[in-house]
Amino acid sequence: MRWGIIGTGNMGSMLTASLVKSGAVRGNQLTIYNRTKAKAENLKEELGSITVADTLQDIQQNSDILFICVKPHHYKGILEELEGKWKKEQCLVSITSPIAVEQLEKAVPCEVARVVPSITNHALAGVSLMTFSENTSEPFRTAIHRAFCHISTPVEIEEEYIRAASDIVSCGPAFISFLLSQWIAAAGEVAGMPKEKATVLTENMMTGLGELLSRRIMTLEELMEKVTVKGGVTGEGLQALEDHIGPLFQKMFEATQRKHKEDKTNIHL
């Protein structure tokens, strides 16, 4: 299979580097394109044998599986430039949640899929969310799934859950990082701990927590139970969290659902 990636911003460059460095895709099988060619050339310099396309048409003609890694409102312009040049034996892959596979199917004559990655795939970890069309052939399903097994745990997700799933998998690292930054600030405000020290402790705690979960040593529920001693400090802290957290996460999901609906309404391919 020949692979192509349009767009070398945060997600496009992450996918390019992760797929090549993990061995999921050989460098000589991968072509990339970016509107600012210098960004793509910098990525080639880092990774070696990948190819940088001069035009959108070049990457389209040299890819069996082609990812579009740009903002949702840029999809229409790209698809218009490539109109009439698709082959039925190609697969177009979106990485953005507001664009459903059904929309892509109406816009192009080739096969389609959606893969929503996560910044955690940089570490060859985390989840990638996959949605396939009923018409996506088994060779393309297998190739995409096999490649992303190298950099993540692929999970197929239904359209009705894509926004909430993306909040957990793709936006989640940013949301959790924000909460942890507040946690670090509070350690300074209440206990006077220097920010640098609180940051080191928090980052290493999170690394250890990730190891416990990834190695299946404990589940989240088991971990909370093990650490919480009746009448102890952890219990007091948990009670304070329960008393004050309120509808925080409900509001977060409600906000992202509203934005998702707005994006879907405004995007026309």
Backbone hydrogen bonds, N-H to C=O, Kabsch-Sander energy under -0.5 kcal/mol:
donor,donor_aa,acceptor,acceptor_aa,energy
3,W,29,Q,-3.1
4,G,65,I,-2.4
5,I,31,T,-2.0
6,I,67,F,-2.9
7,G,5,I,-0.6
7,G,33,Y,-3.5
9,G,69,C,-0.5
13,S,9,G,-2.6
14,M,10,N,-1.6
15,L,11,M,-2.8
16,T,12,G,-2.3
17,A,13,S,-2.6
18,S,14,M,-2.8
19,L,15,L,-2.7
20,V,16,T,-1.9
21,K,17,A,-3.0
22,S,18,S,-2.0
23,G,20,V,-1.0
24,A,19,L,-1.0
25,V,19,L,-2.1
29,Q,26,R,-2.2
30,L,27,G,-1.6
31,T,3,W,-2.4
32,I,51,T,-2.9
33,Y,5,I,-2.2
37,K,35,R,-1.0
39,K,36,T,-1.5
40,A,36,T,-0.9
41,E,37,K,-2.5
42,N,38,A,-2.2
43,L,39,K,-1.5
44,K,40,A,-2.2
45,E,41,E,-2.2
46,E,42,N,-1.4
47,L,43,L,-2.2
48,G,44,K,-3.2
49,S,47,L,-1.0
51,T,30,L,-2.5
53,A,32,I,-2.9
53,A,51,T,-0.6
59,I,55,T,-1.7
60,Q,56,L,-2.3
61,Q,57,Q,-2.2
62,N,58,D,-0.9
63,S,60,Q,-1.1
64,D,2,R,-2.6
65,I,2,R,-2.3
66,L,64,D,-0.5
66,L,91,C,-2.8
67,F,4,G,-3.1
67,F,65,I,-0.5
68,I,93,V,-2.5
69,C,6,I,-3.2
69,C,67,F,-0.6
74,H,71,K,-2.4
75,Y,71,K,-0.5
75,Y,72,P,-1.3
78,I,74,H,-1.7
79,L,75,Y,-2.9
80,E,76,K,-2.2
81,E,77,G,-1.8
82,L,78,I,-1.5
83,E,79,L,-0.6
83,E,80,E,-0.7
85,K,82,L,-1.8
90,Q,87,K,-1.7
91,C,64,D,-2.7
92,L,111,E,-2.9
93,V,66,L,-3.1
94,S,113,A,-2.1
95,I,68,I,-0.9
99,I,96,T,-0.8
100,A,98,P,-0.8
103,Q,100,A,-0.5
104,L,100,A,-1.8
105,E,101,V,-2.5
106,K,102,E,-1.4
107,A,103,Q,-1.1
107,A,104,L,-0.5
108,V,104,L,-2.0
111,E,90,Q,-2.2
113,A,92,L,-1.9
114,R,131,T,-2.3
115,V,94,S,-2.8
116,V,129,L,-2.7
121,N,118,S,-2.2
122,H,119,I,-1.7
123,A,120,T,-1.6
124,L,121,N,-2.0
125,A,120,T,-1.2
128,S,153,T,-1.4
129,L,116,V,-2.5
130,M,155,V,-2.7
131,T,114,R,-2.6
133,S,112,V,-1.0
136,T,133,S,-1.5
141,R,137,S,-2.4
142,T,138,E,-2.9
143,A,139,P,-2.3
144,I,140,F,-2.5
145,H,141,R,-2.5
146,R,142,T,-2.8
147,A,143,A,-2.1
148,F,144,I,-2.3
149,C,145,H,-1.3
150,H,146,R,-0.6
150,H,147,A,-1.2
151,I,148,F,-0.6
152,S,148,F,-1.3
153,T,126,G,-2.2
155,V,128,S,-2.7
157,I,130,M,-2.5
161,Y,158,E,-1.5
162,I,159,E,-1.3
165,A,161,Y,-2.7
166,S,162,I,-2.3
167,D,163,R,-2.2
168,I,164,A,-1.8
169,V,165,A,-2.8
170,S,166,S,-1.8
171,C,166,S,-2.7
172,G,166,S,-0.6
174,A,171,C,-1.0
175,F,171,C,-2.1
176,I,172,G,-3.2
177,S,173,P,-2.0
178,F,174,A,-2.1
179,L,175,F,-2.1
180,L,176,I,-2.5
181,S,177,S,-1.9
182,Q,178,F,-1.7
183,W,179,L,-2.0
184,I,180,L,-2.5
185,A,181,S,-2.0
186,A,182,Q,-2.3
187,A,183,W,-1.7
188,G,184,I,-1.3
189,E,185,A,-2.4
190,V,186,A,-2.8
191,A,186,A,-0.5
191,A,187,A,-1.3
192,G,188,G,-1.3
193,M,187,A,-1.7
198,A,194,P,-2.4
199,T,195,K,-2.5
200,V,196,E,-2.1
201,L,197,K,-2.3
202,T,198,A,-2.3
203,E,199,T,-2.8
204,N,200,V,-2.1
205,M,201,L,-2.1
206,M,202,T,-2.4
207,T,203,E,-2.0
208,G,204,N,-2.3
209,L,205,M,-2.5
210,G,206,M,-2.6
211,E,207,T,-1.9
212,L,208,G,-2.3
213,L,209,L,-2.1
214,S,210,G,-3.2
215,R,211,E,-2.3
216,R,213,L,-1.4
217,I,212,L,-2.2
218,M,212,L,-1.1
223,L,219,T,-2.5
224,M,220,L,-2.2
225,E,221,E,-2.0
226,K,222,E,-2.5
227,V,223,L,-2.2
228,T,224,M,-1.6
229,V,227,V,-0.7
232,G,229,V,-2.8
236,E,232,G,-1.5
237,G,233,V,-2.5
238,L,234,T,-2.8
239,Q,235,G,-2.2
240,A,236,E,-2.0
241,L,237,G,-2.2
242,E,238,L,-2.8
243,D,239,Q,-2.4
244,H,240,A,-1.5
245,I,241,L,-2.3
248,L,245,I,-1.4
251,K,247,P,-2.6
252,M,248,L,-1.8
253,F,249,F,-2.5
254,E,250,Q,-2.5
255,A,251,K,-2.3
256,T,252,M,-2.2
257,Q,253,F,-2.3
258,R,254,E,-2.1
259,K,255,A,-2.1
260,H,256,T,-2.4
261,K,257,Q,-2.3
262,E,258,R,-2.2
263,D,259,K,-2.7
264,K,260,H,-2.5
265,T,261,K,-1.9
266,N,262,E,-1.8
267,I,263,D,-1.5
268,H,266,N,-0.6
